[in-house]
Amino acid sequence: MTAERPVDESSTGESSTGEPRGADAAAAVRPRRQRTVLLVAVACVAVLGIVAAVFVATRPTASAADDGPGTVDAATSTVSRGDLTERIRLSGRLGYGQAHDLGTVLGGTVTSMPAVGEVLDRGATLFRVDDRPVVLLLGDLPMWRSFEYGMDDGPDVLQLEQNLAALGFFEREPDEEFAESTAAAIERWQDSLGLEEAGAIEPGRIVFAPAPVRVAAQKATVGDAANAAVISVSGTVKQVLAFVAPNLKGTATAGTPVQLSLPGGATASGTISAVGAPSEQDDGQGGKKLKLPITITLDDAASADGLDDVTVSGELTAVKREDALLVPVIALLARPGGGYAVEVVADGDTELVPIELGAFADGMVEVTGGALEPGDEVVVPE
């Protein structure tokens, strides 16, 4: 019986962006009697550049019958049971996330600015215009109209009342109606800030943001006219933004652990906290390539103390199959007419055992059918 062995592309190197390396391991074959392994490592297509290496190893293999009875001159690997895991290497940027500008539609002169690095939460003064505060409140909706008695009901009113309640100025259950109780709460809030107790809020006096912010930069200086970009802010927690191939969406999922290598040789653990939509990114060769953005949150924020806006590398390990029967991909032999087999060593001789295959990852393949057991020894190229 003649069988041919496929080349496992999953053992030919690992892309730094996590490109799959063995989903079609059955695409190439080589003769059983003359085993030739071609390992082509094409790795690290990322910020650091491109490295390519080619290794070719050829070894003639004699059959057990050629060696005489009771002898098998071949390298072997033990069939095992365990998790089939896939490793993806990546490169990203550690920092506080993408910054964006905040400002105001109020006319006047900027008279005070927060310091870079300052963290601002609900109720904090973002900056001052004509020596009166522009205040940060939390919420997803922007302020798009004045808050005043007689205005139509709406979710923006609910958002305002929730903030006033959180700050201790609104005493009833927040809803979408601007009532007398809303105006009274606004007056108490304005009095606490030294503002005129008008019971209404003009556009530009407050700025809504989804979460507390960190001042990334001062976009204006004291004495400038107030505008839409007075300060630049970012998130308050350091994260890593990285990009992987879009077809890894099923592997690089929220909750997946990642091991990070930081500048200076330190390491840190993290977890994928968000996965974005694919977008075009620089491919390092002057072109663009579709990539999947992933956000990695550090498990211990203190592990990145003193680091900001730096490049880090990482590796995530995802379990593709649990408790699977595993053999090396290079042990596979393609059978005439289709299907695969492995050479099992038993009593000093070899036997071709047909098997059915499942998932591939990191040079291993899941065996889903056939007379193969954990502990069996299968022939592999040296």
C-alpha beads as a LAMMPS data file, in Angstrom:
LAMMPS data file: protein, C-alpha beads

382 atoms
381 bonds

1 atom types
1 bond types

-500.0 500.0 xlo xhi
-500.0 500.0 ylo yhi
-500.0 500.0 zlo zhi

Masses

1 110.0

Atoms # bond

1 1 1 0.000 0.000 0.000
2 1 1 1.388 3.344 -0.973
3 1 1 0.692 6.508 1.022
4 1 1 1.971 10.039 0.836
5 1 1 2.686 12.433 3.703
6 1 1 1.349 16.042 3.629
7 1 1 3.519 18.984 4.540
8 1 1 2.150 20.791 7.614
9 1 1 2.099 24.498 6.953
10 1 1 1.282 25.041 10.617
11 1 1 4.860 23.966 11.442
12 1 1 6.441 26.250 8.896
13 1 1 6.596 29.338 11.096
14 1 1 4.162 31.552 12.905
15 1 1 2.959 34.955 11.802
16 1 1 3.411 37.791 14.310
17 1 1 -0.043 39.000 13.389
18 1 1 -1.526 35.545 13.981
19 1 1 -2.085 34.466 10.333
20 1 1 -3.283 30.794 10.386
21 1 1 -0.564 28.280 9.615
22 1 1 -2.176 24.929 9.026
23 1 1 -5.825 25.101 8.086
24 1 1 -5.095 23.284 4.808
25 1 1 -2.305 20.902 5.878
26 1 1 -3.627 18.315 3.456
27 1 1 -2.905 20.449 0.408
28 1 1 0.649 19.170 -0.187
29 1 1 2.059 15.629 -0.114
30 1 1 5.425 13.879 -0.356
31 1 1 6.409 10.257 -1.087
32 1 1 6.431 7.849 1.831
33 1 1 9.725 6.230 0.843
34 1 1 11.541 9.547 0.445
35 1 1 10.319 11.799 3.245
36 1 1 11.089 15.441 2.579
37 1 1 10.084 18.088 5.077
38 1 1 9.941 21.659 3.918
39 1 1 9.726 24.122 6.755
40 1 1 9.242 27.689 5.649
41 1 1 9.095 30.189 8.476
42 1 1 7.607 33.475 7.520
43 1 1 7.221 35.453 10.705
44 1 1 6.896 38.854 12.311
45 1 1 5.090 40.780 9.595
46 1 1 4.464 43.763 11.907
47 1 1 6.020 46.961 13.212
48 1 1 9.445 45.408 13.483
49 1 1 9.695 44.408 9.785
50 1 1 9.872 41.097 7.889
51 1 1 12.069 38.110 8.547
52 1 1 12.103 35.067 6.266
53 1 1 13.990 31.817 6.622
54 1 1 13.850 28.548 4.712
55 1 1 15.000 25.210 6.056
56 1 1 14.962 22.017 4.019
57 1 1 15.733 18.629 5.528
58 1 1 15.702 15.390 3.541
59 1 1 16.034 11.881 4.934
60 1 1 15.527 8.604 3.057
61 1 1 13.481 6.112 5.056
62 1 1 13.793 2.365 4.796
63 1 1 10.890 0.073 5.535
64 1 1 10.913 -2.355 8.415
65 1 1 11.175 -5.196 5.910
66 1 1 14.372 -3.688 4.444
67 1 1 15.979 -3.621 7.888
68 1 1 15.110 -7.176 8.660
69 1 1 12.518 -8.572 11.022
70 1 1 12.045 -6.917 14.384
71 1 1 13.751 -3.596 13.581
72 1 1 12.380 -0.147 12.718
73 1 1 14.981 2.510 11.930
74 1 1 12.758 5.605 12.241
75 1 1 12.036 8.483 14.584
76 1 1 8.728 8.250 16.420
77 1 1 6.341 10.421 18.409
78 1 1 3.883 9.349 21.079
79 1 1 0.156 9.836 20.490
80 1 1 -1.269 11.886 23.347
81 1 1 -4.560 13.210 24.634
82 1 1 -4.930 16.844 25.701
83 1 1 -6.008 20.306 24.624
84 1 1 -5.266 21.408 21.067
85 1 1 -3.989 24.957 21.455
86 1 1 -3.146 27.670 18.971
87 1 1 -0.533 30.344 19.696
88 1 1 -0.757 33.761 18.071
89 1 1 2.050 36.276 18.359
90 1 1 1.204 39.944 18.091
91 1 1 2.623 43.437 18.477
92 1 1 0.751 46.402 19.906
93 1 1 0.959 49.781 21.541
94 1 1 0.684 50.251 25.306
95 1 1 -0.935 53.488 26.420
96 1 1 -4.133 55.102 27.639
97 1 1 -5.957 54.565 24.374
98 1 1 -6.820 56.889 21.553
99 1 1 -7.162 60.518 22.629
100 1 1 -9.911 62.871 21.505
101 1 1 -10.576 66.575 21.939
102 1 1 -13.040 68.240 24.283
103 1 1 -14.106 71.860 24.144
104 1 1 -17.123 74.115 24.376
105 1 1 -19.450 76.238 22.286
106 1 1 -19.373 78.934 24.940
107 1 1 -17.880 82.211 23.848
108 1 1 -15.158 83.717 25.995
109 1 1 -11.556 83.315 27.032
110 1 1 -9.889 80.222 28.480
111 1 1 -8.761 81.235 31.981
112 1 1 -7.727 77.911 33.536
113 1 1 -6.537 74.513 32.327
114 1 1 -6.053 71.122 34.003
115 1 1 -2.595 69.558 34.179
116 1 1 -1.590 66.834 31.722
117 1 1 -2.078 63.455 33.382
118 1 1 -4.879 64.662 35.675
119 1 1 -7.855 62.292 35.919
120 1 1 -11.270 63.959 35.809
121 1 1 -14.455 62.269 36.999
122 1 1 -18.128 63.219 37.150
123 1 1 -18.605 66.787 38.367
124 1 1 -14.975 67.834 37.784
125 1 1 -14.046 71.096 36.069
126 1 1 -12.597 70.399 32.626
127 1 1 -11.369 74.004 32.225
128 1 1 -12.646 77.494 32.928
129 1 1 -13.954 80.073 30.476
130 1 1 -14.206 83.689 31.702
131 1 1 -13.348 82.196 35.119
132 1 1 -16.472 80.025 35.158
133 1 1 -16.253 76.214 35.025
134 1 1 -17.072 73.918 32.129
135 1 1 -18.074 70.719 33.906
136 1 1 -17.702 67.027 33.032
137 1 1 -20.749 64.792 33.453
138 1 1 -21.018 61.131 32.488
139 1 1 -23.218 59.778 29.722
140 1 1 -23.268 58.584 26.140
141 1 1 -25.465 61.374 24.766
142 1 1 -23.882 64.732 23.915
143 1 1 -25.542 67.928 25.068
144 1 1 -27.437 69.055 21.986
145 1 1 -29.961 71.512 23.466
146 1 1 -30.452 73.737 26.496
147 1 1 -31.820 72.179 29.663
148 1 1 -34.697 74.366 30.797
149 1 1 -38.223 74.256 32.134
150 1 1 -40.777 73.559 29.401
151 1 1 -38.436 71.511 27.189
152 1 1 -39.701 68.279 25.630
153 1 1 -39.159 65.047 27.494
154 1 1 -36.158 63.011 26.371
155 1 1 -33.347 60.615 27.297
156 1 1 -30.941 63.547 27.616
157 1 1 -33.069 64.842 30.520
158 1 1 -32.871 61.420 32.161
159 1 1 -29.086 61.446 31.717
160 1 1 -28.806 64.895 33.329
161 1 1 -31.001 63.926 36.293
162 1 1 -28.966 60.747 36.831
163 1 1 -25.806 62.855 37.079
164 1 1 -27.419 65.371 39.421
165 1 1 -28.618 62.477 41.591
166 1 1 -25.141 60.913 41.653
167 1 1 -23.703 64.277 42.751
168 1 1 -26.301 64.582 45.531
169 1 1 -28.460 67.376 44.062
170 1 1 -31.495 65.472 42.710
171 1 1 -33.742 63.805 45.268
172 1 1 -36.422 61.906 43.336
173 1 1 -36.241 59.058 40.813
174 1 1 -34.658 60.320 37.560
175 1 1 -36.924 60.269 34.503
176 1 1 -37.183 61.944 31.114
177 1 1 -39.293 64.909 32.263
178 1 1 -37.773 68.296 33.061
179 1 1 -39.889 69.235 36.076
180 1 1 -39.689 71.829 38.815
181 1 1 -37.645 69.349 40.829
182 1 1 -35.133 69.232 37.961
183 1 1 -34.780 73.013 37.920
184 1 1 -34.374 73.057 41.713
185 1 1 -31.613 70.442 41.522
186 1 1 -29.839 72.491 38.849
187 1 1 -29.972 75.577 41.051
188 1 1 -28.362 73.705 43.954
189 1 1 -25.651 72.394 41.609
190 1 1 -25.010 75.875 40.175
191 1 1 -24.756 77.357 43.660
192 1 1 -22.075 74.785 44.569
193 1 1 -19.992 75.952 41.586
194 1 1 -20.449 79.669 42.128
195 1 1 -22.615 79.995 39.029
196 1 1 -25.799 82.008 38.694
197 1 1 -28.702 79.944 40.069
198 1 1 -30.742 80.040 36.874
199 1 1 -32.341 76.582 37.080
200 1 1 -31.358 76.048 33.441
201 1 1 -28.133 75.017 31.705
202 1 1 -26.943 76.590 28.474
203 1 1 -25.125 74.563 25.785
204 1 1 -21.391 74.334 26.415
205 1 1 -21.567 74.598 30.216
206 1 1 -21.401 70.842 30.613
207 1 1 -19.685 68.165 28.521
208 1 1 -20.820 64.540 28.628
209 1 1 -18.308 61.692 28.317
210 1 1 -19.001 57.946 28.627
211 1 1 -16.451 57.519 31.454
212 1 1 -13.901 59.462 33.500
213 1 1 -11.074 60.870 31.398
214 1 1 -7.355 61.524 31.682
215 1 1 -5.924 64.770 30.319
216 1 1 -3.599 63.765 27.470
217 1 1 -2.689 67.246 26.234
218 1 1 -3.596 70.914 26.465
219 1 1 -4.838 71.964 23.041
220 1 1 -5.239 75.620 24.009
221 1 1 -3.415 77.944 26.363
222 1 1 -4.711 80.358 28.958
223 1 1 -5.795 83.486 27.123
224 1 1 -6.968 81.697 23.968
225 1 1 -10.541 81.963 22.798
226 1 1 -12.678 79.025 23.883
227 1 1 -13.279 76.534 21.073
228 1 1 -14.103 72.910 20.313
229 1 1 -10.591 71.652 21.160
230 1 1 -9.467 73.062 24.496
231 1 1 -8.026 69.812 25.888
232 1 1 -7.311 66.327 24.596
233 1 1 -8.381 63.408 26.781
234 1 1 -8.030 59.635 26.797
235 1 1 -9.106 56.735 28.967
236 1 1 -7.806 56.417 32.509
237 1 1 -6.526 52.819 32.324
238 1 1 -3.489 51.661 30.361
239 1 1 -4.323 49.205 27.627
240 1 1 -2.653 47.553 24.667
241 1 1 -4.105 48.074 21.210
242 1 1 -3.015 45.370 18.772
243 1 1 -4.121 44.079 15.383
244 1 1 -4.462 40.509 14.122
245 1 1 -5.756 38.883 10.944
246 1 1 -9.559 39.152 10.550
247 1 1 -9.922 35.366 10.216
248 1 1 -8.743 35.026 13.824
249 1 1 -11.926 36.621 15.147
250 1 1 -13.056 33.256 16.488
251 1 1 -9.752 32.777 18.339
252 1 1 -8.947 36.271 19.627
253 1 1 -12.153 36.687 21.631
254 1 1 -12.979 38.761 24.695
255 1 1 -11.724 37.022 27.836
256 1 1 -8.767 35.325 26.143
257 1 1 -5.555 35.636 28.235
258 1 1 -2.449 37.207 26.692
259 1 1 1.177 37.189 27.862
260 1 1 2.933 40.492 27.161
261 1 1 6.618 41.362 26.884
262 1 1 7.319 44.935 27.997
263 1 1 10.293 47.183 27.220
264 1 1 13.264 46.374 29.415
265 1 1 12.526 42.652 29.544
266 1 1 9.621 42.729 32.002
267 1 1 6.531 40.608 31.393
268 1 1 2.882 41.136 32.245
269 1 1 -0.348 39.225 31.858
270 1 1 -3.420 40.691 30.251
271 1 1 -6.857 39.803 28.940
272 1 1 -8.611 40.717 25.704
273 1 1 -11.332 43.137 26.809
274 1 1 -12.711 44.225 23.433
275 1 1 -12.623 43.207 19.776
276 1 1 -13.401 45.836 17.170
277 1 1 -14.485 45.732 13.541
278 1 1 -11.835 45.037 10.877
279 1 1 -10.210 48.159 9.475
280 1 1 -7.374 48.997 7.095
281 1 1 -3.972 49.370 8.763
282 1 1 -0.430 49.929 7.498
283 1 1 1.137 46.632 6.490
284 1 1 4.733 47.786 7.094
285 1 1 5.473 47.790 3.368
286 1 1 3.857 51.056 2.364
287 1 1 0.456 49.508 1.740
288 1 1 -2.741 48.759 3.607
289 1 1 -4.121 45.512 4.943
290 1 1 -7.377 44.630 6.659
291 1 1 -6.760 43.900 10.346
292 1 1 -8.874 43.115 13.404
293 1 1 -8.268 45.497 16.338
294 1 1 -8.136 43.966 19.810
295 1 1 -7.864 45.765 23.127
296 1 1 -5.889 44.062 25.901
297 1 1 -6.351 45.161 29.514
298 1 1 -3.506 44.504 31.960
299 1 1 -4.401 42.166 34.814
300 1 1 -2.200 44.283 37.116
301 1 1 -2.091 47.952 36.093
302 1 1 1.004 48.492 38.254
303 1 1 3.005 46.182 35.974
304 1 1 3.157 49.022 33.419
305 1 1 4.074 51.836 35.815
306 1 1 6.408 54.297 34.149
307 1 1 5.480 53.147 30.635
308 1 1 3.276 55.052 28.220
309 1 1 2.948 55.003 24.443
310 1 1 5.450 52.169 23.951
311 1 1 5.523 49.119 21.678
312 1 1 4.978 45.737 23.326
313 1 1 4.841 42.196 21.977
314 1 1 2.579 39.442 23.140
315 1 1 1.334 35.934 22.636
316 1 1 -2.143 34.577 23.201
317 1 1 -2.962 30.907 23.504
318 1 1 -6.413 29.741 22.548
319 1 1 -7.802 26.247 23.083
320 1 1 -9.321 24.996 19.825
321 1 1 -10.295 21.549 21.127
322 1 1 -10.397 20.186 24.658
323 1 1 -9.328 16.641 25.548
324 1 1 -8.456 15.763 21.958
325 1 1 -6.417 12.833 20.621
326 1 1 -3.330 14.483 19.110
327 1 1 -0.601 13.499 16.641
328 1 1 2.037 15.631 14.891
329 1 1 0.923 16.815 11.468
330 1 1 4.221 15.599 9.983
331 1 1 3.202 12.038 10.900
332 1 1 0.308 12.103 8.418
333 1 1 0.377 10.044 5.225
334 1 1 -2.024 10.821 2.389
335 1 1 -3.780 7.663 1.184
336 1 1 -4.485 6.939 -2.494
337 1 1 -8.086 7.831 -3.179
338 1 1 -8.286 10.200 -0.241
339 1 1 -7.991 10.159 3.501
340 1 1 -5.008 9.878 5.806
341 1 1 -3.093 7.315 7.788
342 1 1 -0.153 7.108 10.175
343 1 1 2.554 4.487 10.574
344 1 1 2.188 2.897 13.984
345 1 1 5.179 1.061 15.433
346 1 1 4.230 -2.204 17.135
347 1 1 6.409 -5.208 18.025
348 1 1 9.342 -3.824 16.063
349 1 1 7.359 -3.384 12.854
350 1 1 5.103 -0.678 11.374
351 1 1 1.465 -0.780 10.389
352 1 1 -0.520 1.773 8.385
353 1 1 -3.509 2.891 10.458
354 1 1 -6.187 4.988 8.669
355 1 1 -7.444 7.944 10.714
356 1 1 -9.946 10.783 10.445
357 1 1 -8.804 14.347 11.127
358 1 1 -10.256 17.318 12.971
359 1 1 -8.711 20.711 13.716
360 1 1 -5.075 21.736 13.132
361 1 1 -2.948 24.014 15.350
362 1 1 0.727 24.532 16.163
363 1 1 1.978 21.495 14.287
364 1 1 -0.567 19.129 15.829
365 1 1 -3.780 17.677 14.465
366 1 1 -6.863 16.330 16.203
367 1 1 -7.699 12.682 15.439
368 1 1 -11.470 12.151 15.396
369 1 1 -11.643 8.578 14.128
370 1 1 -9.590 5.448 13.560
371 1 1 -7.875 2.724 15.566
372 1 1 -5.377 4.993 17.298
373 1 1 -4.898 5.156 21.056
374 1 1 -2.955 7.386 23.493
375 1 1 0.526 5.965 23.959
376 1 1 0.829 4.598 20.418
377 1 1 4.121 5.392 18.706
378 1 1 3.841 6.904 15.204
379 1 1 6.667 7.390 12.698
380 1 1 7.755 10.987 12.036
381 1 1 10.543 12.439 9.856
382 1 1 13.808 13.160 11.662

Bonds

1 1 1 2
2 1 2 3
3 1 3 4
4 1 4 5
5 1 5 6
6 1 6 7
7 1 7 8
8 1 8 9
9 1 9 10
10 1 10 11
11 1 11 12
12 1 12 13
13 1 13 14
14 1 14 15
15 1 15 16
16 1 16 17
17 1 17 18
18 1 18 19
19 1 19 20
20 1 20 21
21 1 21 22
22 1 22 23
23 1 23 24
24 1 24 25
25 1 25 26
26 1 26 27
27 1 27 28
28 1 28 29
29 1 29 30
30 1 30 31
31 1 31 32
32 1 32 33
33 1 33 34
34 1 34 35
35 1 35 36
36 1 36 37
37 1 37 38
38 1 38 39
39 1 39 40
40 1 40 41
41 1 41 42
42 1 42 43
43 1 43 44
44 1 44 45
45 1 45 46
46 1 46 47
47 1 47 48
48 1 48 49
49 1 49 50
50 1 50 51
51 1 51 52
52 1 52 53
53 1 53 54
54 1 54 55
55 1 55 56
56 1 56 57
57 1 57 58
58 1 58 59
59 1 59 60
60 1 60 61
61 1 61 62
62 1 62 63
63 1 63 64
64 1 64 65
65 1 65 66
66 1 66 67
67 1 67 68
68 1 68 69
69 1 69 70
70 1 70 71
71 1 71 72
72 1 72 73
73 1 73 74
74 1 74 75
75 1 75 76
76 1 76 77
77 1 77 78
78 1 78 79
79 1 79 80
80 1 80 81
81 1 81 82
82 1 82 83
83 1 83 84
84 1 84 85
85 1 85 86
86 1 86 87
87 1 87 88
88 1 88 89
89 1 89 90
90 1 90 91
91 1 91 92
92 1 92 93
93 1 93 94
94 1 94 95
95 1 95 96
96 1 96 97
97 1 97 98
98 1 98 99
99 1 99 100
100 1 100 101
101 1 101 102
102 1 102 103
103 1 103 104
104 1 104 105
105 1 105 106
106 1 106 107
107 1 107 108
108 1 108 109
109 1 109 110
110 1 110 111
111 1 111 112
112 1 112 113
113 1 113 114
114 1 114 115
115 1 115 116
116 1 116 117
117 1 117 118
118 1 118 119
119 1 119 120
120 1 120 121
121 1 121 122
122 1 122 123
123 1 123 124
124 1 124 125
125 1 125 126
126 1 126 127
127 1 127 128
128 1 128 129
129 1 129 130
130 1 130 131
131 1 131 132
132 1 132 133
133 1 133 134
134 1 134 135
135 1 135 136
136 1 136 137
137 1 137 138
138 1 138 139
139 1 139 140
140 1 140 141
141 1 141 142
142 1 142 143
143 1 143 144
144 1 144 145
145 1 145 146
146 1 146 147
147 1 147 148
148 1 148 149
149 1 149 150
150 1 150 151
151 1 151 152
152 1 152 153
153 1 153 154
154 1 154 155
155 1 155 156
156 1 156 157
157 1 157 158
158 1 158 159
159 1 159 160
160 1 160 161
161 1 161 162
162 1 162 163
163 1 163 164
164 1 164 165
165 1 165 166
166 1 166 167
167 1 167 168
168 1 168 169
169 1 169 170
170 1 170 171
171 1 171 172
172 1 172 173
173 1 173 174
174 1 174 175
175 1 175 176
176 1 176 177
177 1 177 178
178 1 178 179
179 1 179 180
180 1 180 181
181 1 181 182
182 1 182 183
183 1 183 184
184 1 184 185
185 1 185 186
186 1 186 187
187 1 187 188
188 1 188 189
189 1 189 190
190 1 190 191
191 1 191 192
192 1 192 193
193 1 193 194
194 1 194 195
195 1 195 196
196 1 196 197
197 1 197 198
198 1 198 199
199 1 199 200
200 1 200 201
201 1 201 202
202 1 202 203
203 1 203 204
204 1 204 205
205 1 205 206
206 1 206 207
207 1 207 208
208 1 208 209
209 1 209 210
210 1 210 211
211 1 211 212
212 1 212 213
213 1 213 214
214 1 214 215
215 1 215 216
216 1 216 217
217 1 217 218
218 1 218 219
219 1 219 220
220 1 220 221
221 1 221 222
222 1 222 223
223 1 223 224
224 1 224 225
225 1 225 226
226 1 226 227
227 1 227 228
228 1 228 229
229 1 229 230
230 1 230 231
231 1 231 232
232 1 232 233
233 1 233 234
234 1 234 235
235 1 235 236
236 1 236 237
237 1 237 238
238 1 238 239
239 1 239 240
240 1 240 241
241 1 241 242
242 1 242 243
243 1 243 244
244 1 244 245
245 1 245 246
246 1 246 247
247 1 247 248
248 1 248 249
249 1 249 250
250 1 250 251
251 1 251 252
252 1 252 253
253 1 253 254
254 1 254 255
255 1 255 256
256 1 256 257
257 1 257 258
258 1 258 259
259 1 259 260
260 1 260 261
261 1 261 262
262 1 262 263
263 1 263 264
264 1 264 265
265 1 265 266
266 1 266 267
267 1 267 268
268 1 268 269
269 1 269 270
270 1 270 271
271 1 271 272
272 1 272 273
273 1 273 274
274 1 274 275
275 1 275 276
276 1 276 277
277 1 277 278
278 1 278 279
279 1 279 280
280 1 280 281
281 1 281 282
282 1 282 283
283 1 283 284
284 1 284 285
285 1 285 286
286 1 286 287
287 1 287 288
288 1 288 289
289 1 289 290
290 1 290 291
291 1 291 292
292 1 292 293
293 1 293 294
294 1 294 295
295 1 295 296
296 1 296 297
297 1 297 298
298 1 298 299
299 1 299 300
300 1 300 301
301 1 301 302
302 1 302 303
303 1 303 304
304 1 304 305
305 1 305 306
306 1 306 307
307 1 307 308
308 1 308 309
309 1 309 310
310 1 310 311
311 1 311 312
312 1 312 313
313 1 313 314
314 1 314 315
315 1 315 316
316 1 316 317
317 1 317 318
318 1 318 319
319 1 319 320
320 1 320 321
321 1 321 322
322 1 322 323
323 1 323 324
324 1 324 325
325 1 325 326
326 1 326 327
327 1 327 328
328 1 328 329
329 1 329 330
330 1 330 331
331 1 331 332
332 1 332 333
333 1 333 334
334 1 334 335
335 1 335 336
336 1 336 337
337 1 337 338
338 1 338 339
339 1 339 340
340 1 340 341
341 1 341 342
342 1 342 343
343 1 343 344
344 1 344 345
345 1 345 346
346 1 346 347
347 1 347 348
348 1 348 349
349 1 349 350
350 1 350 351
351 1 351 352
352 1 352 353
353 1 353 354
354 1 354 355
355 1 355 356
356 1 356 357
357 1 357 358
358 1 358 359
359 1 359 360
360 1 360 361
361 1 361 362
362 1 362 363
363 1 363 364
364 1 364 365
365 1 365 366
366 1 366 367
367 1 367 368
368 1 368 369
369 1 369 370
370 1 370 371
371 1 371 372
372 1 372 373
373 1 373 374
374 1 374 375
375 1 375 376
376 1 376 377
377 1 377 378
378 1 378 379
379 1 379 380
380 1 380 381
381 1 381 382
